[in-house]
Structures are given as structure tokens and as C-alpha cells.
Amino acid sequence: MSPAVECPLVSVVMANYNGAPYLAAAIRSALTQSLAGIEILLADDGSTDESLAIARAIAAEDPRLIVLPPAPNGGPGAARNRGLAAARGEWVAVMDSDDLMHPERLERLLAAATRDGVDIIADDMLAFFEDGSPPQPMLHGRLALPATVDLALYIRANVLFGRLPALGYLKPLFRAEMLRRTGLRYDPSLRIAEDYDLVARLLAQGAQFRILPDLTYFYRRHGTSTSHRLRRSDLEAMLASDNAFRAAVGPQPRSTEAAFRARRASIERALAYDGIIAALKARDPVAALREAIRSPSGAALLRLPVRDRLSRVFARPKKPAQEGPQPQRRPRGLRVYVVSRNRVVGSTSGSAAYLLALCRAMAEAGHELHLVWPSPAMFGRTPVLRLRPEMTMFRSIAMHEAWRIGSWLVAKNPRVALAACLGIADKLLRKVGLGLGGLVRKAPYAVAVPWREEDLLYVANRIRGDADVVLADYAFLTPAYPYALSPGAARIVVMHDLFSSRAAIFARAGSQDSVARIDQASELRLLGAADAVVAIQAEEGAFIRDALPGRRVIVAPIAIEPVAAPQPGRDAILLFVGSDTSPNVDGLRWFLREVLPLIRQAVPQVVLRVVGRVGHAIGPVPETLTGAVEVLGLVPDLAPYYRDAAVVVSPLLAGSGLKIKLVEALGHGKAVVATSVTLQGVQAECAPALRPIDEAGEFAAEVTALLTDSALRAERAAASLLVARNCFSATACYAGLLDYLRTVRPDTEGTPAPRPRMTALAE
């Protein structure tokens, strides 16, 4: 239970009328703000549903929620005024009882308001729809940038059916001192446009207003929403209020006077349109024609229902790309949306293999898996990617800025293809002593690239409140959670690595991390956005359990399907498998420089096979090792290379997480020699099969002993296979994750409208 706040920084005022279906989600999105000093004031407006019972139950658990004494229905303005009267905060935020907030919204707005010295600040809002229509941001044009809003611009932006975004929809943060000083409150006679009226009056009193383009307020549109429905009585009240406001403020600059006239004309136009519609509904075409002649601009608004009707016709979603009738009932398991920027097109890397193993376990348990790639950064410098057969476990696959052609994904951005061509040209030129120099740059690590607004919108568009579980692949993906628009969904993050621990490890090894750099506080903040953290090994799991005591920590090493029998291999073959990341490159270079020459003294015929991208990243092999190293690159199947190898080596000097190639080697029944970095987090489990060796001479001696003693090698191979079966089976590794999913209830607080499924999608 969170304690009540003595002197809150922000008071969140939430008016409510019969909002029971969405109220709990709205309140929780306010209570889970990263800004600690808040209170939430619920002003119920005479609800006849379960709203008060829902609010009181939450208030009993969290005293930061204050349920004001109920009052008869008086409209949103009257309800908010009761909230303003009770607010104790230095700032006041207004929120509707069916909307949601980004967890960092108030913290960001308060920081910006303090920095800019303004009295009112608001952010962009993302409208999402009960009928499954694509979510849409409200701000556009020059107002989609940070902007200062004066009275003239604010009035002009609230011209009905105008070209500018209607700023009156925004839910601002107000400086409480300004509200007290001016004495201004909501006009209780207004059921629509009460927010516009208050802000306009404050601006006329000299308030400073700034808007930010951040999409951190989520505006729910549904059948019972009132803010998007204009009745004649509402329009008449708006016109009367505007006339009174105009008279009260006196003469204004020319731009403001023009804005007043434009808004008044737009309300009169809307009234004329309402009259035409009323006459048509009454089957009185003469009256409708008379009204249209009197107000041609009002008649011109008839285009709106026609346009809306046509847009609904042409925007109907395509049928699912599956043969046969589609079941309408809910699937037996949970809908799990996996959000990733990793190149997970198959089990082509350790991190991809790990994620797919987790997903396979969930799919086999009956859950429905969907994969969303929100960023085209995953392409890197490879414009075409092929989905491997194991990707069929996903019911849908969606990728931003890509075309799907069968099992192929093609980048839409031509710069990806250009980068690929430059890379190929540079590689060819380097063979003759030339190169393209600065024209060729390595693609950034896609997992850690900064989020773009269009990427977050893609998450919102693809998930649209449909998730029971949102699984972030790496901590860097947890900012996607709010944009899934699924407030009741369980949030899981697959940690892979504790990245903040890597800098010190690499520094001790005299190297730098090629993947991502992040400080511990920032990483814990990202991980803390999840309800459950999946750690790949116990040591890192224990750290997260201590650092984030309110989170469920699930230790789930990668599972392996072990071979049937130990594979001692051939006498003189060593194997190293890895990608081109710094830990692999640095470890392999150390092995070639310090260890392999010592092994060759005892076993001259030894050959090291290097499989994976790491071979091309280490540069030329020293001439002294000519004939002793085979750089094989990527291979279609690792199994024959594991089978033939006598010893698998893992000489890593830095890194974090579980070394997946270690588990893979154990599952292939191989004798393994590894460093303490390789065994991090699983040293106890692997003790029957190998021990950590960090000194070059000792490492070489261990490898030599295994190469020259087939009986010892067979014994170690058998021990490795036993460790794999006992510690790294699917049952042993994924029981914790599957147990957690059994506690998750389907989300009933997101957008409920079902959407057709697509077996694969790229757009």
C-alpha cells in the first residue's frame, strides 16, 4: 500500500459519470505515475453504475486516491470544480475517467513546466477506438512541435471543423496558484468544451501556455464518449458562453478578434447543420432546403457524414489470410504480443534462439503468440531477410517499414540497400588494399536504438488493446508497454543480459562493449516497468530480485534438446561458435594469441574451426597459425560441426547473461573448456562437466589433455550431456514462466473490439 501524500506536487482531478467499464484502468494509470508526490481526486457525478464501489475498493488499498462525497449529476464542469476545491497540489492535472496516462506523463510535464516557467502545459494525445480503428495522434503541423500558445492561436485552434488540431481536447496541467489567483473555474453550464472555456479565460488573464508533442495521454473513444458528440443544446450553450466571454475580455488585438469571429461563425455553422439534419430526420425536405439556403456553409458540412461513411466502407479490414472458416470464440490461451528489435528471423543467434525457445514453450502451452517489430533498424545493412520455418509458431508477424513476400522481408527504405552495397564494395576493395573508409559504417545495435514516435505508434496500431501479455525482448523495449493500450495486460521483460554490469567487466578485460552502454539506474528503471523479469541465469536474477523487490523474477535458462548420446568427436579438432560481438571477438583473439600456440606445441596437427560471424570480425589470422585455423562463417547446420569437434572452447573474457553457446555445446554432448565469464551464473550446475579456467597456460593444458586422452574426453562428454538433460531441459527451464502465465487473467480493460488475425504482415 502506498502512503497518503502530505503535500502533493500534483493533484489529479478525475470527473466520472457511469464510467465503471474503464474506471479502474484510468485510476491505476494515475496511481502508477513515476512522479511520487501525487493525489487523485475522484469526483463522481451522480453515477448509477458500479463506479463508486470500484473507486472505493481501490481507495481502500491506496490512500492517494480520495473519493469525494457523491453529488447529483451536474455535468463534468461541476464535478471538476469539486475536485479543484479539494486539490492540495502545487499543480492540478485533469483526466477523464475512461482515459489512460503514460506512467511518466506527469513527471515529464512537471519538469517541462518548471523549466519553461509556464502556468499551463499539455501534451499530445493518442486517440484509440473501441471499434478497432487505427490509433491517431491529435497534434499535427506546426503544433506537433513544442509551441507556446497565446489566446488568438488557442481560439483559432478550437474553430469547429477547422484545419488546426482542436487544442480544447487536451488535458492540461495547471499551476494551482494561478487558479487561486484568478478565481477561475469550469463553467458548469457547459457539457462540451468546458476545458476550452477554462483555458481560454486563463489565457485572457495572462497565463502562459505551452504544448509538447509527447504522446503521453491516451484518449479513449467509445460508444458512450461525450466529447465527440455535439447536440444542439451543447452548441447553444457553447455559443452563449463564447458571447459572454467575448464581452467580458473587452477589446483585443486584431488576430484575437478575428479568431473570436471565426469560432463564433463555426458554432453558427454547426447549428445550421444540426437544423438541416433534424429536418431531414423529420422527413421535411422543404425545411432542410430552407435552412441550407440560409446557411450554405452549414449545408457544406453534409460532406462529413458522407465522408465518414465512405471511409468506413473503404477502411474495412481484410479477411484473415487463412483458409477455411475462422473461429469467433476466444482462443484457449492468452494473447501474447512479443515486441522485439532483435533480428529474430529464426534461431540464427544466441539471443534469437533464446527468445524463440521461450516463445515455443508458451505456444506449446496453448498461448497465442504474435510478433511485432516496431523498428526497421533490425535490418541493419541487410535489406532482405528470410523467415525460417521455426517462425511459424507465431500467429501473426508484423514489421514496420517492410514488405512481406512469402517468407522474405524486404526493407522499404532504399538506404538499407545502399548501405549493403557499400559494405560489399568495401570488402572487395579491401582485398586489393583499398577501401571506402568513412563511407562504410557498422549499423547501430538495433535493440538499443532510441525510440521514434512512429515506432511507438506502430506498436499502438498493431496491438490496439488486444494483448493479455506484452513481452518486451530486452529492457530497451519496455517503453512499448503503454502504447499497447492494454492496461490490464501482464508486462514481461526478457532481460537476456544485465547490460549495466558489462562496462566494468569489459574495462577489466581492457575492451569496450560493442552492444550497448547503460548505467544501472537507467537499466533498472526500464526493467522496473515490467511486472515480471525473465533472467537467463540465477546470478543476475538474484540481483534483480534485490534491486526490484516488487517485481516477479523468473530464472529461465535457455533449454536445449540434447542429443541421444555423448559425442567425443575427432582427436585434433577444436570448435568455437559465436557472433561478431565484442565478447566473442576479444575472447577469440586472446585464445589465438595466448592459448592456441601452446596447444600446438603438444598437438601440432590441431585445427580450430571458427563458426559464425566472429571469424570475419577478428581480422587476419596470424601467419604463425597458418593451417591451424579454419574460418567458416555462417553455416546452415551446426550439428555436424559439433559432432566432429573433440573439444568446444569458450574463452570469453567479458560479458553478461548466460552464454547460450555453452548450453548448446553441453546439449551436443561435448567436452568443453571455458573461462569463468562463460560459466557466470551456471557454474554450480555445470560443475560435474567442467570448471572455470582463466589462465592461458592452464587453459591450454586442459584442452591438450582432452585432445590426447580419448577416455577422458568421452567421460567429459557424457558429463556434459547429463548436465544438459538435468539442468537445461524445457521442463526445468520454463516451468517458472509457464507458472506465472497461469496467474495472468485475460485483459478486459483494453480496447475490446476484435480484429482479424493475419498470419503474417509487413508494412
Phi, psi and omega in degrees: 000131177278139181287156173295153183261125182294307182232085185294146172285318184230133170255123178265116180262121183236109173277147183215135171221110178052046181259023187309318184301332186239357189297314183300318180295320179296313181298316182294326179292334174281319182291336182265019176297144178290339176286121189284318189275073181230159167226150178242124181251111179266118178252099181281139187251052177076037181297146176248004179259205184270015186305310184296321179296319179297312183295317181294325178295319178290320180297329178294334179268334185220104184292354174291341174271121179247117178268111182290155178305136183295154179221158177299158181299121180228005181096164185297325180296315179297319180295317180293325178298324176295322176294319179297323181294329182267349186293136179248355186285162174287336177229155180234125176252140179254133181218139175277153188280001176243008182257178180227158175235144169299141184299338180258009188302304185294323178298316180293314182296317181296318179297317181291319180296319179294317180297317186270351178066040182256167180261334181225136176218142180217158180244174175289156177239142177259112179277129175232153199236141179295331184277005177086007177296156182298135175299147184224133171288155183270317185286143176207170181066214182291343178277358173273009175244161174305130186213146171267134186247120174263180185297318182298313180295321182295316179295315181298326180284354178245022169292127184297133180060028179276181183274334180279152175297141184284097184292344178294342177285337185298152180249094190281168168254122184254142170286121186297324181300324179293320178296319179293318183295318182277336183072009182283144178219176177292146175278110184292347179282347182264124173265340176230145176073019178292328177293316178302314185299315181294314182296318180299318179294323177294319178297322178295337178271004176100008179295147177260128187235131178228141176243146179244150181277005183295131179272082184234005172242130185247112188261113184273126175253123181214180188299331182259007177298144181255335190289344180252012179241121182253114174263163182300320180297324177294316180296319179295321177294321178298317181296317179296318180295317179297319179297318180294319179297315181299320180290327185286328187276345178074191182300141182230165175304160185304319182295323179289319177300318179296322179294319177301314182296319181295320180292318179300316180298324181291325178291318178297323177297317179295324177295319178296318177299317178298322178295320178297314180297318180298320179293319179295319178295329178277005181058043179238078184297331180295315178295322178297318180294319179299317179293323180293323178292321180294326182224083178302326180292327174293320178296328180297337179288351176298343177295336185295308178295328178294315179297318180297320180295316179295321180295324178292323180295313186275349180261009180299131181295150177291157177290155179304142181279058179222150179274152176086169180294144181261129179293140180265344182285158180293138178298158185296321184266190179276153173271112184251117176258120180262120180253120188219150167242007177280152181279077183263077176256001181162182180279061186264352177213168181299315182292322178293318179298321180294312180299316181294327177295318176297316181294322179297319179298319179292319179296318180292339176276001175100008181270155184262117188257135175229138182247129179237121172256103185278350186232134175286358178301339179301332180296326185061240177249024180243103188285346182228129178233148180245130176281126180278164185304329182294347180285352180291353176293339181274133178288330174216149176228125182230133181227134181286136175058048178215152170259146175250123176232098185062238179265012182254142172247130183239127180292134177284329184285118182295342180293334177294315178295321179297317179298322178295316180296319178296321179297317179295316180298318180297318181297318180292319181292327180296334179293338178249020175085010179248192179171168181262000174056234185292348178291340183249121179232142176292138179296145179294157177294108191300325184300326188254008180295151180297148177287138171257156179300321182294332176289318178294321177296326178295319176301313180299319183290325183279326185265313174050045176076014187268358190268140165268331178221133171245118183252117179268126179272096186092152180300329183295347182264354182296336174300349177286339187309306184298331185278355170289344178056036180234076189297336180268000183286146172288139182248117181242141173237133173268113191284326184062294183223152168268090191297325184294342178276349189284328185301313180294322180297316180291323179298319178296330180272001180072034183221181177231149180288130179269358188261289182203148177239131181204141179279163187297318182298318180293319180294318179295327177294318177295312180295326182292348176288345182269157171277327183223138179246124177265112179261141185277344176211160192293324183297313178289326176300319179295321178297314181294323179299321178284321185283329182234075188296340181272002184254148174280125179251124181244116176272117184223088175297163177291138177270153180228144173269102187290154176289169185287329185213157177302151181233090181295336176077190182264150195304320193246018184253125172255155181224133170232129181237130179184163175274186185263031176280161184305316180303318180291315182297312182294319180295318180292320178299318177299318180297317180293323184279318190254331191254310186301320177302324179292321179295320182296332178297326181267327182230083186300331185274006183298143177229129175261120175265126181249115183247138180109177184293344182300328183299323180278346182273342185278350182084190182297140176285136180306142181300331181294344180253016179304130181087348182259353182229128175246111178269110189259343181069205179287141179233150183291334184210122181281340189306312181294332179287320174295318182301317185280334185292140174279318182222136172261128181251144177222082187268046185289140180253343182208162179138176178214180181075190177265132179280101191296327179293335173296310180298322179299316179295320177299318180294336177273006177065050184247150168287131186233139171239128188214161177272174178293330177296317178300321185271005182306126176085346181227020184298319181294317181296324185271357185306323179295341186251331182197163179233156181287136178226120184248346182268134188302314182297318180291322178299313180297320180295321180294316179297316180299317180300319181289325179291327187262355182232095184296327179293317178297319180296318179296322179296316180292323179298318179295320179295321178298315181296322179294319177299317180299317182292322185278324189249340187233030172281160180300320180298315181291323187279323193249006179300319181297318179295314181293325176297318179297318181297333178292341178271352184273130176263147178305142182286121176248010183252358178273193177289118190279346186294129179287148176237148179298145178270147174236133182295333176199148182207137169225139183207000000 
